[in-house]
Amino acid sequence: MILSRRQLLKTSLGVSLAASVPMSLLNVWAAEAQTTTLPLAIHSQDGPHRLDVEVAETASQRQRGLMEREHLPEARGMLFRFESEQPAGNAFWMYRTLIPLDIAYIDGEGRIVAINTMQPCTSDTPRECPSYPAGASYHAALEVNAGYFAERGIQVGDCVSVPALAGFCRPDA
């Protein structure tokens, strides 16, 4: 294949630009894009319900959440962890989120303090999307497919544990 001068120039500029991006910056971008997946259990009256959850711990991971996903497998979810307790008025929204979701807000002891069902927002304007406040202080939030909690009898007061994080609550004996 013979390249024209223009194609050769474009190709060499692209290679030069890619080479000039510091490797540390590329690593930061890659790390931000990846989330850790961990097993999680919700202990309710109907027994433990196990999920594999992506963990959103950084501000950018939490901001992106499950945006633009067209499907979430049944036994999957996303756990949003915060460094400090979040006020009851802090809310989640569904801007650019394509699938209906349930959200459980979890306190520092690992107990579910509120559950909401959130519908996708079809607006291109973020301010036109409804928000879903917890109504209680929380340390984490768990998003799953809409209907997941109701179908399994999971409710406020149930216990959420994440063994790999040695955290949240221990189910009642």
C-alpha positions as a printed NumPy array, in Angstrom:
array([[  0.   ,   0.   ,   0.   ],
       [  1.376,   3.394,  -0.956],
       [  0.494,   6.341,   1.281],
       [  0.027,   9.847,  -0.098],
       [  1.946,  12.659,   1.558],
       [ -1.232,  13.815,   3.308],
       [ -1.934,  10.304,   4.686],
       [  1.67 ,   9.947,   5.776],
       [  1.59 ,  13.328,   7.538],
       [ -1.698,  12.509,   9.324],
       [ -0.388,   9.135,  10.419],
       [  2.886,  10.55 ,  11.742],
       [  1.074,  13.353,  13.613],
       [ -1.248,  10.833,  15.26 ],
       [  1.657,   8.689,  16.393],
       [  3.511,  11.762,  17.695],
       [  0.502,  12.98 ,  19.658],
       [ -0.129,   9.555,  21.18 ],
       [  3.52 ,   9.28 ,  22.168],
       [  3.438,  12.701,  23.839],
       [  0.668,  11.736,  26.316],
       [  2.384,  10.852,  29.583],
       [  1.985,   7.213,  30.573],
       [  0.904,   8.235,  34.077],
       [ -2.042,  10.159,  32.62 ],
       [ -3.079,   7.154,  30.54 ],
       [ -2.906,   4.998,  33.676],
       [ -5.133,   7.448,  35.584],
       [ -7.717,   7.387,  32.782],
       [ -7.652,   3.587,  32.715],
       [ -7.964,   3.337,  36.502],
       [-10.906,   5.738,  36.548],
       [-12.692,   3.739,  33.852],
       [-12.304,   0.436,  35.7  ],
       [-14.332,  -0.423,  38.735],
       [-13.756,  -3.265,  41.139],
       [-16.374,  -6.048,  41.181],
       [-17.127,  -7.687,  44.525],
       [-19.686, -10.128,  45.92 ],
       [-22.361,  -8.611,  48.162],
       [-25.18 , -10.164,  50.194],
       [-28.475,  -8.658,  51.303],
       [-29.839, -10.434,  54.362],
       [-33.622, -10.278,  54.513],
       [-36.394, -12.384,  56.024],
       [-36.357, -14.524,  52.86 ],
       [-32.67 , -15.372,  53.194],
       [-29.476, -13.968,  51.761],
       [-29.628, -12.563,  48.229],
       [-26.263, -12.536,  46.515],
       [-25.101, -10.057,  43.902],
       [-21.883,  -9.182,  42.151],
       [-21.515,  -5.424,  42.305],
       [-19.261,  -2.928,  40.624],
       [-17.898,  -0.575,  43.268],
       [-17.923,   3.142,  42.467],
       [-15.553,   4.78 ,  44.948],
       [-14.144,   7.81 ,  43.163],
       [-16.118,  10.935,  42.35 ],
       [-15.89 ,  10.268,  38.618],
       [-16.974,   6.628,  39.01 ],
       [-19.935,   7.718,  41.123],
       [-20.845,  10.448,  38.643],
       [-20.81 ,   8.001,  35.717],
       [-22.625,   5.226,  37.577],
       [-24.705,   3.067,  35.245],
       [-25.186,   5.78 ,  32.6  ],
       [-25.687,   4.655,  29.009],
       [-25.951,   0.955,  29.878],
       [-28.608,  -0.846,  27.876],
       [-28.701,  -3.908,  30.133],
       [-27.793,  -4.947,  33.661],
       [-27.632,  -8.707,  34.323],
       [-30.099,  -9.933,  36.966],
       [-27.586, -10.711,  39.71 ],
       [-25.488,  -7.564,  39.17 ],
       [-25.544,  -4.058,  40.549],
       [-23.441,  -1.048,  41.441],
       [-22.419,  -0.054,  44.954],
       [-21.648,   3.626,  45.489],
       [-19.329,   4.127,  48.482],
       [-18.731,   7.49 ,  50.109],
       [-15.897,   8.575,  52.402],
       [-18.294,  10.256,  54.82 ],
       [-21.942,  10.193,  55.742],
       [-24.181,  11.782,  53.112],
       [-27.05 ,  14.045,  54.205],
       [-30.643,  12.843,  53.853],
       [-31.28 ,  15.429,  51.12 ],
       [-28.52 ,  14.172,  48.821],
       [-30.056,  12.483,  45.826],
       [-29.372,  10.313,  42.823],
       [-30.799,  10.994,  39.376],
       [-31.221,   9.138,  36.109],
       [-29.745,  11.544,  33.558],
       [-28.427,   9.504,  30.589],
       [-29.446,   6.265,  32.337],
       [-31.326,   3.957,  29.992],
       [-32.692,   1.262,  32.306],
       [-35.075,   1.534,  35.293],
       [-33.312,   0.936,  38.589],
       [-34.011,   0.374,  42.266],
       [-31.75 ,   2.131,  44.729],
       [-31.203,   1.228,  48.367],
       [-29.505,   3.771,  50.618],
       [-27.339,   2.107,  53.27 ],
       [-26.274,   3.616,  56.596],
       [-22.898,   3.284,  58.322],
       [-24.063,   0.108,  60.074],
       [-24.991,  -1.58 ,  56.782],
       [-28.747,  -1.294,  57.217],
       [-30.992,  -0.202,  54.369],
       [-32.531,   3.139,  55.37 ],
       [-34.508,   3.899,  52.189],
       [-35.471,   2.31 ,  48.868],
       [-36.586,   4.108,  45.706],
       [-37.451,   2.985,  42.186],
       [-35.996,   5.3  ,  39.551],
       [-37.183,   5.591,  35.949],
       [-34.892,   6.578,  33.056],
       [-34.929,  10.26 ,  32.173],
       [-35.462,  10.867,  28.464],
       [-34.56 ,  14.556,  28.584],
       [-31.338,  15.859,  27.06 ],
       [-31.354,  18.553,  29.733],
       [-30.059,  17.349,  33.115],
       [-32.13 ,  19.827,  35.143],
       [-35.318,  18.275,  33.732],
       [-34.509,  14.864,  35.232],
       [-36.124,  14.049,  38.601],
       [-33.917,  13.359,  41.584],
       [-34.386,  10.625,  44.166],
       [-33.28 ,  11.732,  47.656],
       [-32.704,   9.175,  50.376],
       [-34.678,  10.946,  53.088],
       [-32.167,   9.56 ,  55.611],
       [-28.408,   9.89 ,  56.066],
       [-26.396,   7.205,  54.284],
       [-22.841,   5.98 ,  53.64 ],
       [-23.48 ,   3.912,  50.51 ],
       [-26.098,   3.292,  47.861],
       [-26.845,   0.13 ,  45.904],
       [-28.4  ,   0.236,  42.423],
       [-29.985,  -2.88 ,  40.887],
       [-32.603,  -3.573,  38.226],
       [-36.021,  -2.091,  39.026],
       [-38.21 ,  -4.56 ,  40.879],
       [-35.285,  -6.527,  42.345],
       [-35.96 ,  -5.53 ,  45.963],
       [-39.755,  -5.994,  45.83 ],
       [-39.489,  -9.386,  44.103],
       [-37.246, -10.661,  46.902],
       [-38.99 ,  -9.03 ,  49.851],
       [-35.993,  -6.8  ,  50.588],
       [-36.987,  -3.8  ,  52.674],
       [-35.836,  -0.968,  54.909],
       [-33.957,  -2.386,  57.907],
       [-32.436,  -5.332,  56.015],
       [-28.705,  -5.884,  56.305],
       [-26.149,  -5.517,  53.502],
       [-22.732,  -7.152,  53.816],
       [-19.682,  -6.976,  51.604],
       [-17.287,  -9.655,  52.871],
       [-14.307,  -8.459,  50.793],
       [-14.567,  -5.044,  52.438],
       [-15.027,  -6.608,  55.887],
       [-17.926,  -4.388,  56.002],
       [-21.296,  -3.259,  56.631],
       [-23.431,  -5.253,  59.005],
       [-23.574,  -8.756,  60.271],
       [-26.981, -10.398,  59.814],
       [-29.041, -10.997,  62.932],
       [-28.489, -14.448,  64.369]])
